[in-house]
Amino acid sequence: MSRNRHLSGLNREQSLAVRTTAGPLLVLAGAGTGKTRVVTCRIAELIAIGVRPEAILALTFTNKAAREMRERVHTVLEGTDVSGMVVSTFHALGLRLLREFGHRLGYSRETTIADSADQSELIADLLREAGIRRDRMHPRAAHFKISMWKNAALTPDQAEDRAEDDLDVSLAHVYQRYEEELFRRRLLDFDDLILKVLLLVEKDAEVLRTLRDRWQYLLVDEYQDTNGTQYRLLRHLAMPRANLCVVGDDDQSIYGWRGADSERILGFAKDFPGAKTVALEQNYRSTTAILDLANLLIAQNQHRHDKKLWSETKDGPPVELYVAEDEKDELDWIASCLLRYKQRSGLKWEDLCVLFRANRQCRPLEQALRGRQIPYRVVGTSSFFDRREVRDLLSYAKLAANPKDDGSFMRIANVPARGLGRGTLEKLMAFAATKRAPLVEMLDEHQADIPAAAREGGRALLDLLKGLRETTARSGIGAAFAELVEKSGYAHHVRQTIEDPLELTARLKVVDEVVDMAKAASGTDLVKWLTELSLESEPDRGKKEQEKPGVTLLTMHAAKGLEYPVVFIVGVEEGTLPHTRSLDDEDDAAATPGKGIEEERRLFYVGLTRARRHLHVSYARERQRFGKAETRVPSRFIEDIGMERFKMVTADSEPPVTEQDGKEWLARIRASFKSGTESSPN
């Protein structure tokens, strides 16, 4: 391989970012400016100048991005052994380090990860224990607040010190009990994968020294998305060498609700003195017409690095704005446009995308597309791992791997029904509370103390768990799961509980998919497999849905990092985009700079810059809300850009294709006549 092969084809700013290998570096990578290539080529440059691959740590936020980065590095450095280099998500890195050093915090090898639903159920139990009614604090809201405290690296005592009212004080106590229960059950939640590592390096100088010696060059993608714990961990690992390269875009900082803060990327030079900054502004994705609007919009934000995207793609249709009379009119227009694109432009359904601000906007879109028989896929609103059958079967595996996981025990103790009803479970919980022992252990010890009808079922459950462990060790995870489904009678249980034939078919298919997923696993380590599944399912939700053919429907939050030839952004109205919650912060003098309206403006900017060639924006003058017609006002963001910058269109407008698209369409028609075929030109 040529020493400079990885440098070919880079523009001037990209090359500068790649060649700046020592000291702190901030790469401001605007939308579509080739940031993944820069990160990949910078890794190649480090290795080319003699840095050992195992001294490099590259971090990102999704498994998909980590896989892509790893594959690109292997392609660029073909023939070079880079197996020692770590390319990982933050959470996967945390799990890796807790597997290595977690014993210093008292965590055993059997510790597993509680998924989001498990966490919420535990918090709901603890709220009841604390006497906090659901009308005062919903479990989801409590879970969110505890997660925010963890992401800010606050202990329960610190959370109590910062409490603003009595309810916050009570919730801080719930947070303390939550931590105790997780530890007792040998569980970690997703926030712990970062927080516990942070506590480890802050309390254990030997571990910190080991990690600093191990990784001497750090690269972080999507730096604007880091939360408080991730940021502090990075600072500990990077210092004192400060060979830290962060790549990101403050204009795409849209995750404030989960702890990300655009001020971190804005304050990078202050946090790391002597830092260099390189701005990537040449966009390789969108047309000039799209970028001009995006630049006008984002320039209204006050708290940002000054930069302006540009493209060499000068031609392209203007951005269109449709003003609908009502929601039905808007939906009819979108469906008609989608059909026209498919029929007249030669694009595939997968090239078309509809973006929206809130999940509630999705159902009407689905109904409209079904009515026109337009195939679609919904991305980012649900997960395979949230389905009942998946959670049930994985709970068996969790309990077999970690007998202290009382949450998993409670989920499957009587699923399928085996006589372990409420009364029996309450007895077992009383024994467990007295002895501070796990429920599965109490089931084994107190066979004589539970009703006769429950003994046979209890013994059958214990045998199932033992068999799952033994078959896994002997024949692998796939064989164990196939045996579990058969011996537990789970498929029969699904047939008994689901009456609708279509739903039954879908549910049984999910059971088969779980077994197939287990058969695809290699090895006999249940704990390792379960934690890998947890890390795969949480940040990369909707992966299976993305593989289906059809028009893509997704929120603007879920669209970050994606791109499509044609994009529709619907419902661009005050109260929706910007969202009502952000309007509440508008006049709040204590509000954090860059939050509220500015974050909503960044979200619209992300939506605009997903489009490669065709971009359509719409709003309705009237919508139905709670059964009543409600007058709507166009978003201030349209005014930020300027109404005159859009091409106004009506429901009767011709198909939105360029002159070149039209020529190609006519050429396909002519070709079909010459060949004597009667097939559609698309």
Summary of the structure (lengths in Angstrom):
residues: 682
radius of gyration: 27.4
end to end distance: 42.9
largest distance: 85.5
contacts: 2223
relative contact order: 0.12
helix: 56%
strand: 13%
